[in-house]
Each structure stands twice: as structure tokens, then as C-alpha cells.
Amino acid sequence: MHSRTFSISLLLAVASTSAVAHDEGAMDGRLHSHPSAETMIVDALVARPLGIIATVIGAATWVVSLPFSLPSGSAGEAAHTLVGTPARYTFNRPLGEFPDDHGYYHASRGDGYTE
């Protein structure tokens, strides 16, 4: 029961943080210049470790899928989706900055970019 409560709390924290990060930019009509300390903390302690886990699970799934993806010529696409996407989310985006609905990050340098 305690584990279930923790899992639900963790899910809500991640969901609310990305919604707050998106709303901050939308409220003033421009990209915000710096994420809040709370957003950075949740990113560092929750989102990044989950991203590492997703990357490891994606890599294992990719290896298991090789017998099926190699003959069809889709091993590269599978690697990009299963390993590359979570790895970029985990290691390439600025701390505390989450992508919006269009894949743009609210970067601290003031402009958006896609992955």
C-alpha cells in the first residue's frame, strides 16, 4: 500500500511540474528565462532518474527486438525510438526545462529548440 501511494505521488509530481513549466511560458506570452528551483529539483530527483530507467528498459527491449527488426530493416528506427528518445530527454535537455506539446523546450537562452 505504501509503495502504491508513493508511485501515485511521484506520478502526480512529474505531471504537475511539466504542466507548471508549460503554463509559466504561456501566461506571459513568451518563453520564460529560467526554471524555478522547485522544477529543477523535481527534474533532478524524479524525471532524470526515471529517464535513465526508461533508457535502460528501452535498450533491453531493443536488444530483444533485434531478431524481428533486423530482417525488416527497422533496427535503426527501433534504436532511435526505444533508446535515443529517452536518452535525449534525460541527458540533452536543460535541467528543469520540459518540452511543451510541440516538442519545444523553454530554454534559458530565450529560444525554443526541438530534439
Secondary structure as GFF3:
##gff-version 3
##sequence-region A 1 115
A	DSSP	alpha_helix	2	27	.	.	.	ID=ss1
A	DSSP	alpha_helix	37	42	.	.	.	ID=ss2
A	DSSP	pi_helix	43	47	.	.	.	ID=ss3
A	DSSP	alpha_helix	48	72	.	.	.	ID=ss4
A	DSSP	alpha_helix	75	79	.	.	.	ID=ss5
A	DSSP	pi_helix	80	84	.	.	.	ID=ss6
A	DSSP	alpha_helix	85	91	.	.	.	ID=ss7
###
